[in-house]
Amino acid sequence: MTRYLLPCCILALATPAHAQWRLTAAHGIGTSYHDASDPADPDGSEFHADRLRTWTLALARQHAGWRIAVEGRRATADLTEDGSTSAVTARNVLRAWGVTAELSRRAAGQPGGPSLWLGAGAGFERWAFTVSGGSPAWRLAGRLHAEADVPISPHWTGLARGELGVGGQAFGASDLPDGFVTHTPERLQLYLGIGLVP
């Protein structure tokens, strides 16, 4: 996916003068599923990143119903071990930052009015598990999103965004107890933010 996003970003810079730049900032909350489990544990123990808190800053170029964006993000999360009868949580022990490129298409609405955008993106995240003392590692992650934009003034918009992410494993096998194996995690996040169109 990333091999297609980079050429699209380059083409966006060459769009006509009436294309618009857009700067957004947002904060999201969410959780992760299926990060790691112990197949031999009858209790079904599973580790996952929980209470995921993400801050984003994105620069986008939009023209004729399309939007190309490059986004930077910073995230923190708790680590939760779930069993069939109990859960144990370590607060604020997972940290990450990353960069993503994404392509979106207006699915409903008109320029200057409320609109719905659908899109996909891919990038890299650098996760650190602060308890294990292990080295931070880069992870590949992809995502799908739906974003509702509502104009507040001629230059400002409010936004609400839902994301489904895949990948971006928060820790490696060496960070986990014996018997646990890592999986490709799935993440759900909801964002609220604001956008500026100069």
VEXBAKE-533424 format. One line per field, with one value per residue (C-alpha): residue in one letter; x, y, z. Coordinates in nm, 3 decimals. Example, Ala and Ser with C-alpha at 12.3 -4.5 7.8 and 13.67 -1.06 7.14 Angstrom:
<loses>
residuo = [A; S] .
c1 = [1.230; 1.367] .
c2 = [-0.450; -0.106] .
c3 = [0.780; 0.714] .
</loses>
This chain:
<loses>
residuo = [M; T; R; Y; L; L; P; C; C; I; L; A; L; A; T; P; A; H; A; Q; W; R; L; T; A; A; H; G; I; G; T; S; Y; H; D; A; S; D; P; A; D; P; D; G; S; E; F; H; A; D; R; L; R; T; W; T; L; A; L; A; R; Q; H; A; G; W; R; I; A; V; E; G; R; R; A; T; A; D; L; T; E; D; G; S; T; S; A; V; T; A; R; N; V; L; R; A; W; G; V; T; A; E; L; S; R; R; A; A; G; Q; P; G; G; P; S; L; W; L; G; A; G; A; G; F; E; R; W; A; F; T; V; S; G; G; S; P; A; W; R; L; A; G; R; L; H; A; E; A; D; V; P; I; S; P; H; W; T; G; L; A; R; G; E; L; G; V; G; G; Q; A; F; G; A; S; D; L; P; D; G; F; V; T; H; T; P; E; R; L; Q; L; Y; L; G; I; G; L; V; P] .
c1 = [0.000; 0.281; 0.425; 0.103; 0.064; 0.402; 0.339; -0.006; 0.150; 0.393; 0.110; -0.085; 0.187; 0.138; -0.239; -0.383; -0.365; -0.731; -0.655; -0.657; -0.408; -0.553; -0.391; -0.563; -0.501; -0.696; -0.706; -0.826; -0.905; -0.940; -0.821; -0.631; -0.727; -0.532; -0.184; -0.056; -0.189; -0.079; -0.223; -0.158; -0.332; -0.679; -0.772; -0.736; -0.495; -0.433; -0.219; -0.334; -0.276; -0.564; -0.687; -0.494; -0.457; -0.334; -0.254; -0.220; -0.109; -0.170; -0.105; -0.332; -0.383; -0.737; -0.866; -1.173; -1.306; -0.970; -0.744; -0.378; -0.231; 0.085; 0.026; 0.245; 0.113; 0.209; 0.045; 0.046; -0.138; -0.188; -0.102; -0.383; -0.372; -0.722; -0.824; -1.160; -1.226; -0.999; -0.791; -0.466; -0.356; -0.021; -0.084; 0.088; 0.371; 0.341; 0.454; 0.483; 0.522; 0.486; 0.427; 0.149; 0.048; -0.317; -0.556; -0.922; -1.224; -1.531; -1.821; -2.098; -2.143; -2.007; -1.709; -1.776; -2.044; -2.067; -1.903; -1.805; -1.465; -1.357; -0.996; -0.699; -0.344; -0.021; 0.291; 0.536; 0.510; 0.798; 0.672; 0.849; 0.747; 0.890; 0.864; 1.066; 1.366; 1.379; 1.477; 1.203; 1.105; 0.953; 0.626; 0.430; 0.063; -0.232; -0.574; -0.915; -1.103; -1.430; -1.423; -1.710; -1.617; -1.846; -1.760; -1.735; -1.626; -1.482; -1.140; -1.215; -1.384; -1.462; -1.404; -1.503; -1.314; -1.334; -1.038; -0.986; -0.615; -0.422; -0.060; 0.167; 0.244; 0.315; 0.570; 0.785; 0.797; 1.093; 0.875; 0.626; 0.624; 0.724; 0.453; 0.298; 0.306; 0.241; -0.030; -0.121; -0.330; -0.652; -0.728; -1.042; -1.012; -1.240; -1.099; -1.227; -1.034; -1.021; -0.899; -0.764; -0.794; -0.596] .
c2 = [0.000; 0.243; 0.223; 0.381; 0.647; 0.814; 0.884; 1.018; 1.257; 1.382; 1.434; 1.629; 1.894; 1.951; 2.007; 2.339; 2.658; 2.632; 2.314; 2.366; 2.295; 2.176; 2.145; 1.937; 1.847; 1.571; 1.360; 1.000; 0.724; 0.355; 0.004; -0.280; -0.647; -0.974; -0.835; -1.153; -1.473; -1.801; -2.088; -2.340; -2.139; -2.283; -1.946; -1.782; -1.513; -1.234; -0.917; -0.606; -0.230; -0.066; 0.292; 0.395; 0.775; 0.933; 1.291; 1.368; 1.657; 1.624; 1.832; 1.757; 1.873; 1.843; 1.888; 1.773; 1.547; 1.386; 1.442; 1.339; 1.374; 1.315; 1.270; 1.254; 1.089; 1.035; 0.764; 0.621; 0.317; 0.088; -0.282; -0.515; -0.890; -1.036; -1.378; -1.549; -1.425; -1.125; -0.848; -0.686; -0.347; -0.165; 0.205; 0.413; 0.168; 0.170; 0.469; 0.533; 0.790; 0.746; 0.888; 0.788; 0.875; 0.846; 0.894; 0.992; 1.047; 1.259; 1.012; 1.261; 1.637; 1.933; 2.170; 2.429; 2.220; 1.916; 1.617; 1.256; 1.126; 0.764; 0.658; 0.437; 0.491; 0.315; 0.406; 0.319; 0.340; 0.322; 0.146; 0.123; -0.100; 0.094; -0.189; -0.453; -0.230; -0.359; -0.148; 0.043; -0.114; 0.012; -0.154; -0.133; -0.038; 0.021; 0.167; 0.251; 0.560; 0.750; 1.122; 1.370; 1.737; 2.020; 2.384; 2.621; 2.934; 3.007; 2.877; 2.633; 2.293; 2.048; 1.681; 1.344; 1.041; 0.666; 0.439; 0.066; -0.011; -0.333; -0.387; -0.168; -0.435; -0.258; -0.510; -0.799; -1.160; -1.084; -0.840; -1.111; -1.402; -1.748; -1.918; -1.602; -1.538; -1.209; -1.158; -0.883; -0.648; -0.477; -0.130; 0.077; 0.452; 0.754; 1.106; 1.459; 1.751; 2.076; 2.170; 2.494; 2.580; 2.905] .
c3 = [0.000; 0.085; -0.267; -0.402; -0.134; -0.192; -0.567; -0.476; -0.224; -0.489; -0.739; -0.476; -0.467; -0.840; -0.824; -0.950; -0.744; -0.634; -0.442; -0.066; 0.210; 0.540; 0.882; 1.151; 1.513; 1.689; 2.002; 2.001; 2.247; 2.180; 2.249; 2.086; 2.048; 2.011; 2.072; 2.239; 2.395; 2.551; 2.342; 2.622; 2.896; 2.974; 3.128; 2.785; 2.904; 2.655; 2.659; 2.478; 2.466; 2.653; 2.702; 2.391; 2.383; 2.060; 1.954; 1.583; 1.362; 0.988; 0.677; 0.381; 0.025; -0.107; -0.461; -0.654; -0.381; -0.297; 0.000; 0.041; 0.390; 0.589; 0.960; 1.268; 1.582; 1.945; 2.155; 2.506; 2.636; 2.934; 2.918; 3.026; 3.084; 3.044; 3.169; 3.181; 3.536; 3.596; 3.439; 3.552; 3.416; 3.419; 3.363; 3.096; 3.014; 2.632; 2.424; 2.053; 1.781; 1.407; 1.061; 0.821; 0.464; 0.370; 0.080; 0.131; -0.093; -0.018; 0.002; 0.086; 0.109; -0.084; -0.053; 0.216; 0.385; 0.610; 0.444; 0.500; 0.394; 0.361; 0.321; 0.395; 0.511; 0.598; 0.788; 1.061; 1.439; 1.687; 2.002; 2.336; 2.630; 2.925; 3.180; 2.995; 2.930; 2.572; 2.274; 2.089; 1.757; 1.433; 1.326; 1.002; 1.048; 0.815; 0.877; 0.735; 0.846; 0.819; 0.900; 0.933; 0.878; 0.995; 0.905; 1.202; 1.009; 0.662; 0.772; 1.056; 1.069; 1.345; 1.279; 1.420; 1.298; 1.348; 1.267; 1.230; 1.241; 1.176; 1.278; 1.485; 1.745; 2.075; 2.205; 2.089; 2.202; 2.432; 2.629; 2.727; 2.973; 2.849; 2.644; 2.504; 2.129; 1.952; 1.691; 1.446; 1.662; 1.561; 1.693; 1.718; 1.788; 1.793; 1.739; 1.787; 1.643; 1.453; 1.105; 0.956; 0.586; 0.525] .
</loses>
